[in-house]
Each structure stands twice: as C-alpha cells, then as structure tokens.
C-alpha cells in the first residue's frame, strides 16, 4: 500500500522507552536506507547491542520545538459519536481517511481541499513523519480533523514480536497525544493485522479501523481510475482510504479527492472524521 519496511544500514543510538508501568526497554535507532529516518530496532533481549553515540529525541513528551497543541473544537451537533451510516438529521455519512503522512507536499493540499468542501477526515499518520512535521498534525487537528495511529515506521506488524508491535504503536500514540490528539484509533500498515496486534491494541486502548474501499492511489495509476474506485465505494457509512504521504500521495490524489467530494456533496453526503 505504501512503502515496504525499511532496511537498516547504519548503527544508531540507544534510548529508553517506557512500555508498561515502570518497565523500560532499551531501543536502538538506526538510519533507514530509504530516507535517513531513525528506525527503532530492539534486539531479542530488549537491550541495545551498540553503545549510544548521540541522543535521539524520543517521542514521549513535548519540547520547546513542539508546536502548541491544537485547540479543542466541538463538532457540530449533527455529528454522530461513532461511525454510523447517517447523521441524526438524515444525512448519509462518508469517512475519508488518509494514510502515510504527513508530508509537506501533499498534506497541506489535502487540507485545503477539505476546507473548501467543508469536509473533515481522519489522518492515519506515521510517527516518524509526525515527529518531523508536528506543525502539520496541529493544522490537521485545528481544522477539525482527527488523527490516528499508523505506527512509527510502517512495518508489517504481523511479522514483529509483541514487544516491537507495542513500541510501534505506543511511541506513535504518545507523541500524537503530546500534540493534543486523543489518538485512540489505529490503522495497521497494509491492512495487515493478527491476534498479537489485536492484543496490543486492546492493551493500549486503541480501536482498529481498516476500510470498505481502497482507491489504490498509492500505485500512481490514473486519477480517473482512483476516482472511479472511490465513487463505486460511496455508500452510507463507507470508509475510503487515500494517501497523503511522501511517495504514496500525489497530485492526482488531491484532484481525485476534490472531485469525489463534489460528487458526494451532490448526493447529500457529509464527510466526517472517524472517532479517534
């Protein structure tokens, strides 16, 4: 769906990550071969195999460089408390979701399209990119959108140990909450889940959301094809997935979302965020 898992090519640093209660696990960060992002790696014993060389800012608490939290905004009274097919005044609801962001290129464009259509959506973000562009998370929240958990580095979760699954989800959750997002929902990368993933999600109080319609815009085919897939999936309560990440988003995604919302509005739909 988006970029596959990263391959570590350089030794990094260690830092302590609180996983549950007072227990702390040592995590080693290594540079990614794809984009230089720091990727968490934990060895079998939960301790770093290399001594730390520098310190890496852990996404546990806000710092002086962290933007101000987004103000809490009350949604209109017609907005339901959970994912439903219709609002209490009869409008059909569609849930637009965006994976893999935020990105400096496409996230602001998507936000502008949503604002133009008076629509709200759910952004399932990767922790590494949220950490890099926290101001975009604040903008998403300030516009009335919801922000969910898409792990820290977009791995194949079912291939990881329970300890690593917990780190991927909890590190992202804690950083998003430091920016003011409740971050109570999660979308596993590639839509891949398992009993272990569900167990960790439950322990962290996270609700998993997949989708009813995948546009496959990440394949960068044609805008017309992406739009047709979205149109075919439009029905009350549908959850439609697009992408706004670097490498998975594109100008055609922005155009497809714009046209899709125009068509949805013509049929009386409201685009609302998932409860996250």
Order of alpha helices (4+ residues) and beta strands (2+ residues): beta-beta-beta-beta-alpha-beta-alpha-alpha-beta-alpha-beta-alpha-beta-beta-alpha-beta-alpha-beta
